[in-house]
Amino acid sequence: MIKDIRQVLNRSRATLWQDMAGGAALMVGLIAMLHLPAIF
């Protein structure tokens, strides 16, 4: 299983930072939406 994970990471190394940035953006959006009702 670790071998498979390493192979996937080696193949997708070019887009890994983009995937992490997208995940972070989704988390920021989720947190913002959850706090939005408290503002109004």
NUPABA-77071 format. One record per residue (C-alpha): residue in one letter; x, y, z. Coordinates in steps of 0.2 Angstrom, whole numbers, padded with zeros to 4 digits, always signed. Last residue first. Layout:
<pts>
AXYZ...
</pts>
This chain:
<pts>
F-0132+0195+0050I-0114+0191+0055A-0118+0175+0064P-0127+0168+0048L-0110+0170+0038H-0099+0160+0050L-0104+0143+0042M-0102+0150+0025A-0084+0158+0029I-0079+0141+0037L-0084+0132+0021G-0076+0144+0010V-0060+0143+0019M-0061+0124+0018L-0064+0124+0000A-0049+0136-0003A-0038+0125+0007G-0043+0110-0003G-0040+0119-0019A-0023+0125-0013M-0019+0107-0009D-0024+0101-0026Q-0014+0114-0034W+0001+0109-0024L-0001+0091-0029T-0002+0096-0048A+0016+0093-0053R+0019+0079-0040S+0005+0068-0048R+0015+0054-0054N+0027+0053-0040L+0013+0055-0027V+0003+0041-0035Q+0019+0029-0035R+0022+0033-0017I+0004+0029-0012D+0005+0013-0021K+0022+0008-0013I+0014+0012+0004M+0000+0000+0000
</pts>
